[in-house]
Amino acid sequence: MKSDTGSNIQNVKASNRILALKHIAIHKGMSRIELARITGLSKMTAVNIVNELLAADLITETDTLSSITTSGRKPVSLTLSPNSPCICGILIKRELIQIILSDLGCNIFYQEEFHYKELSSSDELLSMIENLYRRCSASTDRRILAIGISCLGPLDTSRGLILDPPLFYGIKNLPIVSIIEEMTGLPVFLVHDATAGAFSEKLLGIGRNITNFVYLHIINGIGAGLVLNNALYDGDTGQSGEIEHTCIDFHGPACSCGSHGCLGLYTGIDHLRARIQELSVIYPGSPLSMLPFPEWRDIITAGNHRDPLALTVLEEFCSYIAYALTSTLSLLNLSTVIVGYSSDNDGDIIEELLSYKLNTHVMSAKYQPITVTHSSFKGNAPLIGSVAIIADKVFSKLLPLKELENTSSL
């Protein structure tokens, strides 16, 4: 991610335009004066840049209501134009594909999803994606800049491959980037779903002003994304984030990845259901005891209501996660954990349990306490991240905007 402060030097005019566009996009409306202040640009330079962005129909002016009545000019808010280019994001999970369209500020204006139980082949997966994309692209007249794919791993993002995700219907070494590029004629970028979640927090959420943090994604499995020195850490080939295949018991059961005692064996939904069934004899009055197949939301909701069975299961669950996270936090000296998951209420049982366990076991917590907080996007951070990755490529000038090519010089 690029710096958020600008310059008035002549040879960085293009950078200043993109910087101004970025702030107008992600702050969802600001005045010219606010834009000059937040970018460090002079008022005159900010005004000239705004005029160019207006002329390119990338932004628009909107009258805003003021609580103070004045006889002077009413404040005007700068926002993205409804005609500005948009981004397509795709999230690939077991049993679910989601597709969205958003503007450069990652504000979603189209969303569709498709649920499935199994796949006979990779061709079936690609056919579902193609059908979703055709409907998605037909829904708008706006130019689609690129497609971001947020996907379960492991992946090789450097080569655009879905490698061999465990329990993903036998799909291996699928060159999804090249296939979708040929299918759509658009640039396509692949990212691990947990890494995408971390990036959405860095660009738009809680992590905006945090230099280093780990994002932990929990939905029927565990993934992790890292932001180090204000930059997304994706590993050499994009295979970072596979925390659920961190070994926490060398003598534990065999995992589908080929190792033993992996975190995912103790934190997956099947394990949680098995523990609920085992403990139901002790807690027969628990609402979880009455559900044949409790889902993650059911367990979290019961835990937030302090149900004893749910608390027992979640205490074990968070202990296992803490085992895996302690080494990561100690090795990298991180003190912020952002947890993403879906829930039906605003309770914080997961954050409470994890905070206690991590602050008890991480050595550096004696000097800098570990902060554990819920994601700004709850369980949707990986989906938001699929478009945030593309937006950042625009703001970093790695993906050019042809709308700016004919703008006049300042």
C-alpha positions as CSV (number, residue, x, y, z in Angstrom):
1,M,0.0,0.0,0.0
2,K,1.3,3.4,-0.9
3,S,1.7,6.4,1.4
4,D,-1.4,8.5,2.2
5,T,0.3,11.8,2.1
6,G,0.8,13.8,-1.1
7,S,3.2,16.3,-2.6
8,N,2.9,19.4,-4.8
9,I,6.1,18.6,-6.8
10,Q,5.3,18.8,-10.5
11,N,6.5,15.3,-11.3
12,V,4.0,13.6,-9.0
13,K,0.8,15.1,-10.4
14,A,-0.4,11.7,-11.5
15,S,0.2,10.3,-8.0
16,N,-1.6,13.2,-6.4
17,R,-4.7,12.6,-8.6
18,I,-4.8,8.9,-7.6
19,L,-4.2,9.9,-3.9
20,A,-7.1,12.3,-4.0
21,L,-9.3,9.7,-5.7
22,K,-8.4,7.2,-3.0
23,H,-9.4,9.4,-0.1
24,I,-12.6,10.5,-1.7
25,A,-13.4,6.8,-2.4
26,I,-12.6,5.3,1.0
27,H,-13.8,8.2,3.2
28,K,-17.2,8.1,1.4
29,G,-17.5,11.8,1.0
30,M,-15.4,14.8,1.9
31,S,-15.0,18.5,1.1
32,R,-12.2,20.1,-0.9
33,I,-10.8,21.6,2.3
34,E,-10.8,18.2,4.0
35,L,-9.1,16.6,1.0
36,A,-6.3,19.2,1.1
37,R,-5.9,18.7,4.8
38,I,-5.8,14.9,4.8
39,T,-3.5,14.6,1.8
40,G,-1.1,17.5,2.6
41,L,-1.8,19.1,-0.7
42,S,-2.2,22.9,-1.1
43,K,-5.8,24.1,-1.4
44,M,-5.2,25.2,-4.9
45,T,-3.7,21.9,-6.0
46,A,-6.6,20.0,-4.3
47,V,-9.1,22.2,-6.1
48,N,-7.5,21.7,-9.5
49,I,-7.3,17.9,-9.0
50,V,-10.9,17.8,-8.0
51,N,-11.9,19.6,-11.2
52,E,-10.0,17.1,-13.2
53,L,-11.7,14.2,-11.4
54,L,-15.1,15.8,-12.0
55,A,-14.3,16.3,-15.7
56,A,-13.3,12.6,-16.0
57,D,-16.7,11.7,-14.3
58,L,-14.8,9.7,-11.6
59,I,-16.3,11.8,-8.8
60,T,-19.4,13.9,-8.3
61,E,-20.6,16.7,-6.0
62,T,-23.4,16.2,-3.5
63,D,-25.0,18.9,-1.4
64,T,-24.9,17.9,2.3
65,L,-27.1,19.1,5.1
66,S,-25.5,21.2,7.7
67,S,-26.7,21.4,11.3
68,I,-25.7,25.1,11.3
69,T,-27.6,27.5,9.1
70,T,-25.4,30.0,7.4
71,S,-25.9,32.6,4.7
72,G,-22.8,31.4,3.0
73,R,-22.3,28.6,0.5
74,K,-23.6,25.3,1.6
75,P,-20.9,22.6,2.1
76,V,-20.4,20.2,-0.9
77,S,-19.4,16.6,-0.4
78,L,-17.2,14.9,-3.0
79,T,-18.2,11.3,-3.7
80,L,-17.5,8.7,-6.3
81,S,-19.6,9.2,-9.5
82,P,-22.3,6.6,-10.2
83,N,-20.7,6.3,-13.6
84,S,-17.2,5.6,-12.3
85,P,-15.5,2.2,-13.0
86,C,-16.4,-0.7,-10.7
87,I,-14.8,-3.9,-9.5
88,C,-16.0,-7.5,-9.5
89,G,-15.2,-9.7,-6.5
90,I,-15.6,-13.4,-6.2
91,L,-15.4,-15.5,-3.0
92,I,-14.9,-19.3,-3.4
93,K,-15.7,-21.5,-0.3
94,R,-16.7,-25.0,0.2
95,E,-20.4,-25.2,-0.7
96,L,-20.7,-21.5,-1.5
97,I,-19.7,-19.0,-4.2
98,Q,-20.4,-15.3,-3.8
99,I,-20.0,-12.6,-6.4
100,I,-20.2,-8.8,-6.0
101,L,-19.8,-5.5,-7.8
102,S,-18.5,-2.5,-5.9
103,D,-17.2,0.9,-6.6
104,L,-13.6,1.9,-5.9
105,G,-14.5,2.6,-2.3
106,C,-15.6,-1.1,-2.0
107,N,-19.2,-0.1,-1.5
108,I,-21.2,-3.1,-2.8
109,F,-24.1,-2.4,-5.2
110,Y,-24.7,-5.9,-6.6
111,Q,-24.4,-9.2,-4.8
112,E,-25.4,-12.8,-5.6
113,E,-24.5,-16.2,-4.2
114,F,-24.8,-19.8,-5.2
115,H,-24.9,-22.7,-2.7
116,Y,-23.9,-26.2,-3.7
117,K,-23.3,-29.5,-1.9
118,E,-20.6,-31.1,-4.0
119,L,-18.7,-30.7,-7.3
120,S,-18.1,-33.4,-9.9
121,S,-15.1,-31.6,-11.4
122,S,-13.4,-28.3,-11.7
123,D,-15.4,-27.7,-14.9
124,E,-18.5,-27.6,-12.8
125,L,-17.0,-24.9,-10.5
126,L,-15.9,-22.8,-13.5
127,S,-19.4,-23.1,-15.1
128,M,-21.0,-21.8,-11.9
129,I,-18.6,-18.9,-11.8
130,E,-19.2,-18.1,-15.4
131,N,-23.0,-18.1,-15.0
132,L,-22.7,-15.8,-11.9
133,Y,-20.3,-13.4,-13.7
134,R,-22.5,-13.2,-16.8
135,R,-25.5,-12.1,-14.7
136,C,-23.4,-9.8,-12.7
137,S,-21.8,-8.0,-15.6
138,A,-25.2,-7.7,-17.3
139,S,-26.6,-5.9,-14.3
140,T,-24.5,-2.7,-14.8
141,D,-23.5,-0.3,-17.5
142,R,-20.4,0.7,-15.6
143,R,-17.0,-0.5,-16.8
144,I,-15.6,-3.4,-14.8
145,L,-11.9,-2.8,-14.1
146,A,-10.8,-6.2,-13.0
147,I,-11.8,-9.3,-11.0
148,G,-10.5,-10.2,-7.5
149,I,-10.9,-13.8,-6.5
150,S,-10.7,-14.6,-2.7
151,C,-10.4,-18.3,-2.3
152,L,-9.8,-21.0,0.3
153,G,-6.3,-22.3,0.2
154,P,-3.6,-23.5,-0.3
155,L,-3.1,-21.3,-3.4
156,D,-0.1,-20.3,-5.5
157,T,-1.0,-16.7,-6.2
158,S,2.2,-16.1,-8.1
159,R,1.0,-18.5,-10.8
160,G,-2.8,-18.1,-10.3
161,L,-3.4,-21.6,-9.1
162,I,-5.8,-23.2,-6.6
163,L,-3.4,-26.0,-5.5
164,D,-5.1,-28.7,-3.4
165,P,-7.5,-27.4,-0.7
166,P,-8.4,-30.2,1.7
167,L,-11.9,-31.6,1.2
168,F,-12.5,-29.5,-1.9
169,Y,-13.9,-32.2,-4.1
170,G,-10.6,-33.3,-5.5
171,I,-9.8,-30.0,-7.3
172,K,-6.0,-29.7,-7.8
173,N,-3.7,-27.3,-9.6
174,L,-6.6,-25.3,-11.2
175,P,-5.2,-22.3,-13.2
176,I,-8.2,-20.3,-12.3
177,V,-6.7,-16.9,-13.0
178,S,-5.8,-17.6,-16.7
179,I,-9.2,-19.4,-17.2
180,I,-11.2,-16.5,-15.8
181,E,-9.1,-13.9,-17.7
182,E,-9.8,-15.7,-21.0
183,M,-13.5,-16.1,-20.1
184,T,-14.0,-12.4,-19.2
185,G,-11.2,-10.5,-21.0
186,L,-10.4,-8.8,-17.7
187,P,-7.3,-8.8,-15.4
188,V,-7.8,-11.3,-12.6
189,F,-6.0,-11.4,-9.3
190,L,-6.1,-14.4,-6.8
191,V,-5.7,-14.0,-3.0
192,H,-6.1,-16.4,0.0
193,D,-9.5,-15.7,1.7
194,A,-7.9,-14.9,5.1
195,T,-5.3,-12.7,3.4
196,A,-8.1,-10.8,1.7
197,G,-9.8,-10.4,5.1
198,A,-6.7,-8.9,6.5
199,F,-6.4,-6.5,3.6
200,S,-10.0,-5.3,3.9
201,E,-9.3,-4.4,7.5
202,K,-6.1,-2.6,6.5
203,L,-7.6,-0.5,3.7
204,L,-11.1,0.1,5.2
205,G,-11.5,-1.1,8.7
206,I,-10.0,-1.4,12.2
207,G,-6.5,-2.0,10.9
208,R,-6.3,1.3,8.9
209,N,-4.1,2.9,11.5
210,I,-2.4,-0.3,12.9
211,T,1.1,-1.1,11.6
212,N,1.2,-4.8,12.4
213,F,-1.6,-7.2,13.1
214,V,-3.0,-10.7,12.4
215,Y,-6.4,-11.2,11.0
216,L,-8.1,-14.5,12.1
217,H,-11.0,-15.8,10.1
218,I,-13.3,-18.3,11.6
219,I,-16.1,-19.9,9.6
220,N,-16.3,-23.7,9.9
221,G,-12.5,-23.5,9.7
222,I,-9.5,-21.2,10.6
223,G,-7.5,-19.0,8.3
224,A,-5.0,-16.2,9.1
225,G,-3.8,-13.1,7.3
226,L,-0.9,-10.9,8.2
227,V,-0.2,-7.2,7.9
228,L,3.5,-6.3,8.7
229,N,4.9,-2.8,8.6
230,N,1.6,-1.6,7.0
231,A,1.9,-4.0,4.1
232,L,0.1,-7.2,3.4
233,Y,2.3,-10.3,3.9
234,D,1.4,-13.0,1.3
235,G,4.4,-15.2,1.5
236,D,6.7,-16.2,-1.4
237,T,3.8,-17.7,-3.5
238,G,0.7,-16.6,-1.6
239,Q,0.5,-19.7,0.6
240,S,0.6,-17.8,3.9
241,G,-2.5,-17.9,6.1
242,E,-2.8,-21.7,6.4
243,I,-2.9,-21.6,10.2
244,E,-5.4,-24.4,10.5
245,H,-2.6,-26.7,9.3
246,T,-0.3,-25.6,12.1
247,C,0.5,-28.7,14.2
248,I,-0.5,-28.4,17.8
249,D,-0.1,-32.1,18.6
250,F,2.6,-34.1,17.0
251,H,1.0,-37.3,18.2
252,G,-2.5,-36.3,17.1
253,P,-4.7,-37.8,14.3
254,A,-3.7,-37.7,10.7
255,C,-4.8,-34.6,8.7
256,S,-5.8,-34.5,5.1
257,C,-2.7,-32.2,4.4
258,G,-0.4,-35.2,5.3
259,S,0.6,-33.9,8.8
260,H,-0.7,-34.9,12.2
261,G,-2.5,-33.0,15.0
262,C,-3.3,-29.9,12.9
263,L,-5.3,-27.1,14.4
264,G,-8.1,-27.6,12.0
265,L,-8.8,-31.1,13.3
266,Y,-9.7,-29.5,16.7
267,T,-11.5,-26.4,15.5
268,G,-13.5,-27.5,12.6
269,I,-17.3,-27.6,12.8
270,D,-17.4,-31.4,12.8
271,H,-15.2,-31.5,15.9
272,L,-17.3,-28.9,17.6
273,R,-20.4,-30.9,16.9
274,A,-18.8,-34.1,18.2
275,R,-17.9,-32.3,21.5
276,I,-21.4,-30.9,21.8
277,Q,-22.8,-34.4,21.5
278,E,-20.4,-35.8,24.0
279,L,-21.1,-33.1,26.6
280,S,-24.9,-33.0,26.0
281,V,-25.3,-35.6,28.7
282,I,-23.8,-33.2,31.2
283,Y,-25.8,-30.2,29.9
284,P,-29.1,-31.6,28.7
285,G,-30.9,-28.2,29.0
286,S,-28.6,-26.5,26.6
287,P,-30.2,-25.3,23.4
288,L,-27.3,-26.8,21.5
289,S,-28.3,-30.3,22.8
290,M,-31.6,-30.0,20.9
291,L,-30.0,-29.3,17.5
292,P,-28.9,-32.3,15.4
293,F,-26.4,-30.2,13.5
294,P,-25.5,-27.0,15.3
295,E,-23.9,-24.4,13.0
296,W,-21.2,-21.9,14.0
297,R,-23.7,-19.1,14.5
298,D,-25.7,-21.4,16.9
299,I,-22.6,-22.0,19.0
300,I,-21.6,-18.4,19.1
301,T,-25.1,-17.2,19.9
302,A,-25.3,-19.7,22.8
303,G,-21.9,-18.7,24.0
304,N,-22.7,-15.0,24.0
305,H,-25.8,-15.9,26.1
306,R,-23.4,-17.7,28.5
307,D,-24.9,-21.2,27.9
308,P,-22.6,-23.6,29.9
309,L,-22.3,-26.2,27.1
310,A,-21.4,-23.5,24.6
311,L,-18.9,-21.9,27.0
312,T,-17.2,-25.3,27.6
313,V,-16.9,-26.0,23.9
314,L,-15.7,-22.5,23.0
315,E,-13.2,-22.5,25.9
316,E,-11.6,-25.6,24.4
317,F,-11.8,-24.1,20.9
318,C,-10.1,-20.9,21.9
319,S,-7.4,-22.8,23.8
320,Y,-6.5,-24.7,20.6
321,I,-6.4,-21.4,18.6
322,A,-4.2,-19.8,21.3
323,Y,-1.7,-22.7,21.1
324,A,-1.3,-22.0,17.4
325,L,-1.3,-18.2,17.7
326,T,1.1,-17.9,20.6
327,S,4.1,-18.9,18.5
328,T,3.1,-16.5,15.7
329,L,2.6,-13.6,18.0
330,S,5.8,-14.3,19.9
331,L,7.9,-14.8,16.7
332,L,6.7,-11.6,15.0
333,N,6.1,-9.5,18.2
334,L,2.5,-8.7,17.3
335,S,0.0,-7.3,19.7
336,T,-3.2,-7.0,17.7
337,V,-5.5,-9.8,16.7
338,I,-8.6,-9.0,14.6
339,V,-11.2,-11.8,14.5
340,G,-13.7,-12.2,11.7
341,Y,-16.8,-14.4,12.0
342,S,-20.5,-14.2,11.5
343,S,-22.8,-14.0,14.5
344,D,-26.4,-13.1,15.3
345,N,-25.6,-10.7,18.1
346,D,-23.0,-8.3,19.3
347,G,-21.5,-10.5,22.1
348,D,-17.8,-10.9,22.4
349,I,-17.2,-14.3,23.9
350,I,-14.6,-15.3,21.4
351,E,-12.6,-12.1,21.9
352,E,-12.9,-12.4,25.6
353,L,-11.6,-16.0,25.8
354,L,-8.8,-15.4,23.2
355,S,-7.7,-12.2,24.9
356,Y,-7.4,-14.0,28.3
357,K,-5.5,-17.0,26.9
358,L,-3.1,-15.0,24.7
359,N,-2.3,-12.4,27.4
360,T,-1.6,-15.3,29.7
361,H,0.7,-17.2,27.4
362,V,2.5,-14.8,25.0
363,M,5.7,-13.6,26.7
364,S,5.6,-10.1,25.1
365,A,2.1,-9.5,26.5
366,K,3.8,-8.6,29.9
367,Y,5.1,-5.5,28.2
368,Q,2.5,-4.8,25.5
369,P,-0.9,-6.4,26.1
370,I,-2.5,-8.4,23.3
371,T,-5.6,-6.7,21.9
372,V,-8.3,-9.0,20.4
373,T,-11.2,-7.3,18.6
374,H,-14.0,-8.3,16.3
375,S,-13.7,-7.5,12.6
376,S,-15.3,-4.3,11.2
377,F,-17.0,-6.6,8.6
378,K,-18.0,-9.5,10.9
379,G,-17.8,-12.5,8.6
380,N,-17.6,-10.7,5.3
381,A,-14.0,-9.4,5.4
382,P,-12.8,-12.0,2.8
383,L,-15.6,-11.0,0.4
384,I,-14.9,-7.3,0.9
385,G,-11.2,-8.1,0.5
386,S,-11.8,-9.5,-3.0
387,V,-12.6,-6.0,-4.3
388,A,-10.3,-4.2,-1.8
389,I,-7.3,-5.9,-3.4
390,I,-8.2,-4.5,-6.8
391,A,-9.0,-1.0,-5.4
392,D,-5.5,-0.9,-3.9
393,K,-3.9,-1.8,-7.2
394,V,-5.7,1.2,-8.7
395,F,-4.6,3.5,-5.8
396,S,-1.0,2.1,-6.1
397,K,-1.0,2.8,-9.9
398,L,-0.5,-0.9,-10.6
399,L,-3.8,-1.0,-12.5
400,P,-4.2,2.1,-14.7
401,L,-7.4,4.1,-15.0
402,K,-8.0,5.1,-18.6
403,E,-10.4,7.8,-17.4
404,L,-7.4,9.7,-16.2
405,E,-5.3,9.4,-19.3
406,N,-6.8,12.5,-21.0
407,T,-6.9,14.7,-17.9
408,S,-5.3,18.1,-18.4
409,S,-2.1,19.1,-16.6
410,L,-2.3,21.3,-13.5
